[in-house]
Amino acid sequence: MEVIPPTHHKLMIVAGEPSGDAHAAALVRALRDAAPETQMEFFGATGPLLRAAGVDTIVATDQLAILGLLEIGRALPKFLRAYKQLKQAAVERRADAVVLVDWPDFNLPLARALHRRGIRVIYYISPQLWAWRSGRVNQIKRDVDLLLTILPFEREWYAKYNMDHVEFVGHPLAGEVRARYGREEFCRLHDFDTSHPIISLLPGSRHKELVRILPPMLDAAARMTRHRTDLQFVLVVAPSRSLEEAEQIIEARKGSTLLPSTFRIIHHETREALAASDVAAVASGTATLEAALLTTPMVIVYKESAINWHTLGRLITSEHYGLVNLIAGKRIVTELMQNELNGERLAAELNKLLDPQANAAMRALLQQVTDKLGAGGASQRAAESILRFIRESR
């Protein structure tokens, strides 16, 4: 039997969604930096950023990120095939450990299968059990050897279930979110007036989110410009989506939605747009934390299909949906969910935030919230914890 020297680590990385792909890629780079003398072999389920970081692809997850029950049913054969391929690869390539990143509906079953085969399981970015389906904590207690959390309240939450193999490493976005250039340059590039308000619209990173969330955003923009001619709007298309997808939705609504002349569509400038904006409407998810870290006042929005909301929405036990409010422990950002999300309501909430006093007050609150996320270096701390765990458990 081959003996793997201590200077050679094999790690399987499994990340399914765009945010997980980004955090996992940063972790891979941090692992290499933390152990330059060690030969690191990475393989697993990858998106474009993990592939760019040099991770060998067993399963390409770009097409696996989906929403809802109907989508799951249609994609089930793909998921089963991916599950088998990853399980086989972990065993045949004799991984020192598997690092599962978020994506709990896929990763928790995989954790069970691998742990039963004697493979050590590290979970980076805890599933949001405190928000819904808290009963899955028993799966994590049984199948996860090291849990690395990124939100400050999670370690205390897990302590209630007598879990002692939990470490808070800080949020990987803390200290990392900054714009490449400021408001003046952003306005120059997109022909905006620096003295007029800028409103960013971020409808999400999945096609179904664009389809459901973008229309009420467009309606809100049209409503707001009926009363103010100085407003400037930026539709921020997520890197994982194409400009054509957004343009098709806009084209389909041209007869009913009159957009202002100062309406721009941008790609790959998310942080620059948020930093330059006076206010933003942001789909619930990681982008809300990016906005918070840039202290951009926002309204958090989300809209699902009726069947998904009826079925899955009832499982949510948390008082808040937005990560900003969860970290704050109170509602500091307005949340417009499902039927509450419409053009009239969104326009009214964004108009409130354009008031200078309300705007300044929210910026101060967002700074307080993001201070709780740590001072940066989460990927480095996570890498050090993983290396220490592997070396101590050899």
TARA-V852916 format. One record per pair of residues at least 24 apart in sequence whose C-alpha atoms are under 8 Angstrom apart, sorted by the first residue. I is the first residue (numbers start at 1). J is the second residue. If there is no record, write none. Layout:
BEGIN
i->I j->J
i->I j->J
END
This chain:
BEGIN
i->6 j->391
i->7 j->37
i->7 j->38
i->7 j->39
i->8 j->38
i->8 j->39
i->8 j->40
i->8 j->41
i->9 j->38
i->9 j->39
i->9 j->40
i->9 j->41
i->9 j->95
i->9 j->96
i->10 j->40
i->10 j->41
i->10 j->42
i->10 j->93
i->10 j->94
i->10 j->95
i->10 j->96
i->10 j->97
i->11 j->40
i->11 j->41
i->11 j->42
i->11 j->43
i->11 j->95
i->11 j->96
i->11 j->97
i->11 j->98
i->11 j->99
i->12 j->42
i->12 j->43
i->12 j->44
i->12 j->90
i->12 j->95
i->12 j->97
i->12 j->98
i->12 j->99
i->13 j->42
i->13 j->43
i->13 j->44
i->13 j->45
i->13 j->46
i->13 j->98
i->13 j->99
i->13 j->100
i->13 j->101
i->14 j->44
i->14 j->45
i->14 j->46
i->14 j->98
i->14 j->99
i->14 j->100
i->14 j->101
i->14 j->107
i->15 j->45
i->15 j->46
i->15 j->47
i->15 j->61
i->15 j->100
i->15 j->101
i->15 j->102
i->15 j->103
i->16 j->45
i->16 j->46
i->16 j->47
i->16 j->61
i->16 j->62
i->16 j->64
i->16 j->65
i->16 j->101
i->16 j->102
i->16 j->103
i->17 j->47
i->17 j->61
i->17 j->62
i->17 j->65
i->17 j->103
i->18 j->47
i->18 j->205
i->18 j->240
i->19 j->286
i->20 j->101
i->20 j->102
i->20 j->103
i->21 j->46
i->21 j->47
i->21 j->48
i->21 j->49
i->21 j->50
i->22 j->49
i->22 j->50
i->23 j->172
i->23 j->379
i->24 j->50
i->24 j->101
i->25 j->49
i->25 j->50
i->25 j->53
i->26 j->379
i->27 j->379
i->27 j->380
i->27 j->382
i->27 j->383
i->28 j->53
i->28 j->383
i->29 j->53
i->30 j->379
i->30 j->380
i->30 j->383
i->31 j->380
i->31 j->383
i->31 j->384
i->31 j->387
i->34 j->380
i->34 j->383
i->34 j->384
i->44 j->86
i->44 j->89
i->45 j->86
i->58 j->85
i->58 j->86
i->58 j->89
i->59 j->85
i->59 j->86
i->66 j->206
i->67 j->208
i->68 j->305
i->68 j->308
i->69 j->308
i->79 j->106
i->83 j->110
i->87 j->113
i->87 j->114
i->90 j->114
i->91 j->117
i->91 j->119
i->95 j->119
i->96 j->120
i->96 j->390
i->97 j->121
i->97 j->122
i->97 j->390
i->98 j->122
i->99 j->123
i->99 j->124
i->100 j->124
i->101 j->125
i->101 j->126
i->102 j->126
i->102 j->127
i->103 j->127
i->108 j->139
i->108 j->140
i->111 j->143
i->111 j->144
i->112 j->139
i->112 j->142
i->112 j->143
i->115 j->143
i->115 j->144
i->116 j->143
i->120 j->144
i->120 j->145
i->121 j->145
i->121 j->146
i->122 j->146
i->122 j->147
i->122 j->148
i->122 j->386
i->123 j->147
i->123 j->148
i->124 j->148
i->124 j->149
i->124 j->382
i->125 j->149
i->125 j->150
i->126 j->150
i->130 j->154
i->130 j->157
i->130 j->317
i->130 j->318
i->131 j->316
i->131 j->317
i->131 j->318
i->132 j->315
i->132 j->316
i->132 j->317
i->132 j->318
i->133 j->315
i->133 j->316
i->137 j->161
i->146 j->389
i->148 j->382
i->150 j->373
i->150 j->378
i->151 j->327
i->151 j->373
i->152 j->327
i->152 j->372
i->152 j->373
i->153 j->327
i->169 j->378
i->169 j->379
i->169 j->381
i->169 j->382
i->170 j->373
i->170 j->374
i->170 j->375
i->170 j->376
i->170 j->377
i->170 j->378
i->171 j->373
i->171 j->374
i->171 j->376
i->171 j->378
i->172 j->376
i->172 j->377
i->172 j->378
i->172 j->379
i->173 j->289
i->173 j->290
i->173 j->376
i->173 j->378
i->174 j->293
i->174 j->370
i->174 j->373
i->174 j->374
i->174 j->375
i->174 j->376
i->174 j->377
i->174 j->378
i->175 j->375
i->175 j->376
i->175 j->377
i->176 j->376
i->177 j->271
i->177 j->290
i->177 j->293
i->177 j->294
i->178 j->271
i->178 j->272
i->178 j->275
i->178 j->294
i->179 j->271
i->179 j->272
i->179 j->275
i->180 j->271
i->180 j->272
i->181 j->272
i->182 j->272
i->182 j->275
i->182 j->276
i->183 j->272
i->183 j->275
i->183 j->276
i->183 j->277
i->186 j->272
i->186 j->273
i->186 j->276
i->190 j->264
i->192 j->232
i->192 j->262
i->196 j->230
i->196 j->231
i->196 j->232
i->197 j->230
i->197 j->231
i->197 j->232
i->197 j->277
i->197 j->278
i->197 j->354
i->198 j->231
i->198 j->232
i->198 j->233
i->198 j->234
i->198 j->276
i->198 j->277
i->198 j->278
i->198 j->279
i->199 j->231
i->199 j->232
i->199 j->233
i->199 j->234
i->199 j->277
i->199 j->278
i->199 j->279
i->199 j->280
i->199 j->281
i->200 j->233
i->200 j->234
i->200 j->235
i->200 j->236
i->200 j->273
i->200 j->274
i->200 j->277
i->200 j->279
i->200 j->280
i->200 j->281
i->201 j->233
i->201 j->234
i->201 j->235
i->201 j->236
i->201 j->280
i->201 j->281
i->201 j->282
i->202 j->235
i->202 j->236
i->202 j->237
i->202 j->238
i->202 j->280
i->202 j->281
i->202 j->282
i->202 j->283
i->202 j->287
i->203 j->236
i->203 j->237
i->203 j->281
i->203 j->282
i->203 j->283
i->204 j->237
i->204 j->238
i->204 j->282
i->204 j->283
i->204 j->284
i->204 j->285
i->205 j->237
i->205 j->238
i->205 j->239
i->205 j->240
i->205 j->241
i->206 j->240
i->206 j->241
i->207 j->241
i->207 j->245
i->209 j->303
i->209 j->304
i->210 j->245
i->210 j->246
i->211 j->249
i->212 j->303
i->212 j->304
i->212 j->305
i->213 j->283
i->213 j->301
i->213 j->302
i->213 j->303
i->214 j->249
i->215 j->249
i->215 j->250
i->215 j->253
i->216 j->341
i->216 j->342
i->216 j->343
i->216 j->346
i->217 j->281
i->217 j->342
i->217 j->343
i->217 j->346
i->218 j->250
i->218 j->257
i->218 j->259
i->218 j->343
i->219 j->257
i->219 j->342
i->219 j->343
i->219 j->344
i->220 j->342
i->220 j->343
i->220 j->344
i->220 j->345
i->220 j->346
i->220 j->347
i->221 j->259
i->221 j->260
i->221 j->343
i->221 j->347
i->222 j->257
i->222 j->258
i->222 j->259
i->222 j->260
i->223 j->343
i->223 j->344
i->223 j->347
i->224 j->347
i->224 j->351
i->225 j->260
i->231 j->262
i->232 j->260
i->232 j->262
i->232 j->263
i->233 j->260
i->233 j->262
i->233 j->263
i->233 j->264
i->234 j->263
i->234 j->264
i->234 j->265
i->234 j->266
i->234 j->273
i->235 j->263
i->235 j->264
i->235 j->265
i->235 j->266
i->236 j->265
i->236 j->266
i->236 j->267
i->236 j->269
i->236 j->270
i->236 j->273
i->237 j->265
i->237 j->266
i->237 j->267
i->237 j->268
i->237 j->270
i->238 j->267
i->238 j->268
i->238 j->270
i->239 j->267
i->239 j->268
i->243 j->267
i->278 j->354
i->278 j->359
i->279 j->350
i->279 j->353
i->279 j->354
i->279 j->359
i->280 j->350
i->281 j->350
i->284 j->321
i->284 j->322
i->284 j->323
i->285 j->322
i->285 j->323
i->286 j->323
i->288 j->322
i->288 j->323
i->288 j->324
i->289 j->323
i->289 j->324
i->292 j->324
i->292 j->366
i->292 j->367
i->292 j->369
i->292 j->370
i->293 j->366
i->293 j->367
i->293 j->370
i->295 j->362
i->295 j->363
i->295 j->364
i->295 j->366
i->295 j->367
i->296 j->363
i->296 j->366
i->297 j->353
i->297 j->359
i->297 j->362
i->297 j->363
i->297 j->366
i->298 j->333
i->298 j->334
i->298 j->350
i->298 j->353
i->299 j->333
i->299 j->334
i->299 j->335
i->299 j->336
i->299 j->346
i->299 j->349
i->299 j->350
i->300 j->333
i->300 j->334
i->300 j->335
i->300 j->336
i->301 j->335
i->301 j->336
i->301 j->337
i->301 j->341
i->302 j->336
i->302 j->337
i->302 j->338
i->302 j->341
i->303 j->337
i->303 j->338
i->303 j->339
i->303 j->341
i->304 j->338
i->309 j->338
i->324 j->366
i->324 j->369
i->327 j->369
i->327 j->372
i->328 j->369
i->332 j->362
i->332 j->365
i->333 j->362
END
